[in-house]
């Protein structure tokens, strides 16, 4: 942390309190894709048989 001209500058990791992990992006992406596929199946399959 440093102070320059009455502004406080904090490193990104210190401000977040942790290190950002890229694996979380993949988990969220796969979860979103699964949710879209599952919701589409729930809508399409009964429409084909009904």
MMTF fields as JSON, N, C-alpha, C and O atoms, coordinates in Angstrom:
{
  "mmtfVersion": "1.0.0",
  "mmtfProducer": "UNKNOWN",
  "numBonds": 199,
  "numAtoms": 200,
  "numGroups": 50,
  "numChains": 1,
  "numModels": 1,
  "chainsPerModel": [1],
  "groupsPerChain": [50],
  "chainIdList": ["A"],
  "bondAtomList": [4, 2, 8, 6, 12, 10, 16, 14, 20, 18, 24, 22, 28, 26, 32, 30, 36, 34, 40, 38, 44, 42, 48, 46, 52, 50, 56, 54, 60, 58, 64, 62, 68, 66, 72, 70, 76, 74, 80, 78, 84, 82, 88, 86, 92, 90, 96, 94, 100, 98, 104, 102, 108, 106, 112, 110, 116, 114, 120, 118, 124, 122, 128, 126, 132, 130, 136, 134, 140, 138, 144, 142, 148, 146, 152, 150, 156, 154, 160, 158, 164, 162, 168, 166, 172, 170, 176, 174, 180, 178, 184, 182, 188, 186, 192, 190, 196, 194],
  "bondOrderList": [1, 1, 1, 1, 1, 1, 1, 1, 1, 1, 1, 1, 1, 1, 1, 1, 1, 1, 1, 1, 1, 1, 1, 1, 1, 1, 1, 1, 1, 1, 1, 1, 1, 1, 1, 1, 1, 1, 1, 1, 1, 1, 1, 1, 1, 1, 1, 1, 1],
  "groupList": [{"groupName": "UNK", "atomNameList": ["N", "CA", "C", "O"], "elementList": ["N", "C", "C", "O"], "formalChargeList": [0, 0, 0, 0], "bondAtomList": [1, 0, 2, 1, 3, 2], "bondOrderList": [1, 1, 2], "singleLetterCode": "X", "chemCompType": "L-PEPTIDE LINKING"}],
  "groupTypeList": [0, 0, 0, 0, 0, 0, 0, 0, 0, 0, 0, 0, 0, 0, 0, 0, 0, 0, 0, 0, 0, 0, 0, 0, 0, 0, 0, 0, 0, 0, 0, 0, 0, 0, 0, 0, 0, 0, 0, 0, 0, 0, 0, 0, 0, 0, 0, 0, 0, 0],
  "groupIdList": [1, 2, 3, 4, 5, 6, 7, 8, 9, 10, 11, 12, 13, 14, 15, 16, 17, 18, 19, 20, 21, 22, 23, 24, 25, 26, 27, 28, 29, 30, 31, 32, 33, 34, 35, 36, 37, 38, 39, 40, 41, 42, 43, 44, 45, 46, 47, 48, 49, 50],
  "secStructList": [7, 3, 3, 3, 6, 6, 3, 3, 3, 7, 7, 2, 2, 2, 2, 2, 6, 1, 7, 7, 7, 6, 2, 2, 2, 2, 2, 2, 2, 2, 2, 2, 2, 2, 2, 2, 2, 2, 2, 2, 2, 2, 2, 2, 2, 2, 2, 2, 2, 7],
  "xCoordList": [0.854, 0.0, 0.892, 1.872, 0.58, 1.36, 0.423, -0.698, 0.904, 0.109, 0.831, 2.002, 0.131, 0.676, -0.413, -1.512, -0.121, -1.067, -2.427, -3.457, -2.447, -3.657, -4.505, -5.682, -3.923, -4.63, -3.968, -2.742, -4.768, -4.253, -4.311, -5.369, -3.174, -3.09, -2.815, -1.815, -3.714, -3.594, -3.451, -4.136, -2.553, -2.385, -3.689, -4.467, -3.925, -5.173, -5.403, -6.502, -4.373, -4.539, -4.83, -5.592, -4.234, -4.482, -5.903, -6.536, -6.4, -7.75, -8.807, -9.832, -8.555, -9.517, -9.425, -10.419, -8.278, -8.08, -7.719, -7.58, -7.564, -7.178, -6.633, -6.637, -6.174, -5.683, -6.824, -7.538, -7.007, -8.091, -7.67, -6.55, -8.593, -8.337, -9.112, -10.279, -8.469, -9.138, -10.078, -10.936, -9.947, -10.812, -12.263, -13.153, -12.513, -13.885, -14.641, -15.841, -13.958, -14.608, -15.142, -16.243, -14.365, -14.785, -15.977, -16.895, -15.965, -17.089, -18.363, -19.413, -18.28, -19.457, -19.912, -21.112, -18.966, -19.318, -20.004, -21.022, -19.451, -20.068, -21.431, -22.357, -21.559, -22.847, -23.901, -25.046, -23.51, -24.444, -24.86, -26.04, -23.896, -24.207, -25.128, -26.081, -24.848, -25.7, -27.114, -28.084, -27.24, -28.566, -29.353, -30.55, -28.699, -29.378, -29.815, -30.933, -28.951, -29.293, -30.429, -31.357, -30.362, -31.401, -32.75, -33.777, -32.754, -34.023, -34.581, -35.795, -33.7, -34.16, -34.756, -35.772, -34.139, -34.658, -36.021, -36.913, -36.193, -37.487, -38.57, -39.734, -38.219, -39.194, -39.411, -40.544, -38.341, -38.424, -39.012, -39.865, -38.582, -39.025, -40.552, -41.158, -41.197, -42.672, -43.343, -44.419, -42.725, -43.313, -43.279, -44.163, -42.277, -42.191, -43.229, -43.759, -43.519, -44.446, -45.893, -46.805, -46.094, -47.44, -48.231, -49.377],
  "yCoordList": [-1.165, 0.0, 1.218, 1.263, 2.202, 3.429, 4.627, 4.523, 5.745, 6.978, 7.987, 8.295, 8.491, 9.513, 10.547, 10.203, 11.798, 12.895, 12.634, 12.816, 12.22, 11.958, 10.82, 10.694, 10.002, 8.85, 7.581, 7.488, 6.627, 5.373, 4.334, 4.1, 3.714, 2.687, 1.352, 1.192, 0.388, -0.937, -1.941, -1.846, -2.91, -3.967, -4.753, -4.846, -5.314, -6.012, -7.177, -7.333, -8.005, -9.165, -8.754, -9.427, -7.661, -7.199, -6.648, -6.821, -5.994, -5.431, -6.533, -6.427, -7.589, -8.692, -9.599, -10.205, -9.694, -10.589, -11.995, -12.889, -12.204, -13.522, -13.382, -12.299, -14.483, -14.533, -15.018, -15.948, -14.403, -14.847, -16.119, -16.237, -17.056, -18.343, -18.416, -18.03, -18.904, -18.975, -20.17, -20.201, -21.151, -22.317, -21.985, -22.696, -20.923, -20.528, -20.154, -20.411, -19.549, -19.194, -20.429, -20.408, -21.506, -22.729, -23.361, -23.861, -23.342, -23.902, -23.125, -23.724, -21.812, -20.994, -21.191, -21.231, -21.316, -21.534, -22.863, -22.933, -23.936, -25.253, -25.3, -25.936, -24.638, -24.608, -23.889, -24.333, -22.788, -22.045, -22.882, -22.925, -23.545, -24.386, -25.539, -25.852, -26.165, -27.26, -26.768, -27.445, -25.59, -25.049, -24.768, -25.047, -24.221, -23.931, -25.229, -25.316, -26.229, -27.508, -28.19, -28.714, -28.187, -28.835, -28.138, -28.803, -26.825, -26.101, -26.295, -26.388, -26.359, -26.609, -27.996, -28.176, -28.984, -30.353, -30.433, -31.118, -29.741, -29.747, -29.124, -29.517, -28.192, -27.518, -28.267, -28.369, -28.792, -29.382, -30.8, -31.13, -31.629, -33.035, -33.153, -33.908, -32.459, -32.546, -31.957, -32.411, -30.965, -30.387, -31.374, -31.342, -32.254, -33.239, -34.343, -34.867, -34.697, -35.788, -35.331, -36.154, -34.02, -33.558, -33.066, -32.658],
  "zCoordList": [0.0, 0.0, 0.0, 0.744, -0.814, -0.868, -0.973, -1.471, -0.499, -0.568, -1.443, -1.219, -2.428, -3.304, -3.542, -3.976, -3.264, -3.51, -2.866, -3.515, -1.632, -0.863, -1.439, -1.1, -2.296, -2.84, -2.308, -2.257, -1.923, -1.403, -2.513, -3.097, -2.801, -3.833, -3.165, -2.465, -3.385, -2.789, -3.918, -4.936, -3.731, -4.723, -4.864, -3.915, -6.038, -6.326, -5.376, -4.843, -5.157, -4.284, -2.845, -2.151, -2.394, -1.032, -0.894, 0.147, -1.927, -1.871, -1.886, -1.213, -2.655, -2.73, -1.517, -1.119, -0.944, 0.179, -0.262, 0.573, -1.566, -2.066, -3.477, -4.063, -3.996, -5.367, -6.24, -5.863, -7.402, -8.279, -9.003, -9.499, -9.046, -9.687, -10.995, -11.056, -12.021, -13.324, -13.409, -14.292, -12.527, -12.56, -12.307, -12.774, -11.58, -11.279, -12.542, -12.64, -13.513, -14.778, -15.482, -16.033, -15.465, -16.134, -15.424, -16.074, -14.108, -13.357, -13.67, -13.901, -13.68, -13.986, -15.426, -15.697, -16.347, -17.751, -17.968, -18.657, -17.379, -17.515, -16.828, -17.332, -15.692, -14.993, -15.83, -15.915, -16.439, -17.283, -18.492, -18.841, -19.13, -20.284, -19.878, -20.591, -18.741, -18.267, -17.99, -18.331, -17.372, -17.061, -18.338, -18.398, -19.352, -20.62, -21.294, -21.803, -21.302, -21.926, -21.177, -21.795, -19.849, -19.048, -19.226, -19.364, -19.224, -19.39, -20.792, -20.97, -21.789, -23.157, -23.278, -23.951, -22.636, -22.683, -22.027, -22.528, -20.91, -20.215, -21.097, -21.007, -21.919, -22.779, -24.096, -24.565, -24.696, -26.037, -25.991, -26.815, -25.062, -25.032, -24.881, -25.642, -23.954, -23.91, -25.165, -25.554, -25.793, -26.999, -28.156, -29.013, -28.201, -29.27, -29.088, -30.067, -27.838, -27.572, -27.368, -27.29, -27.284, -26.964, -28.086, -27.901]
}
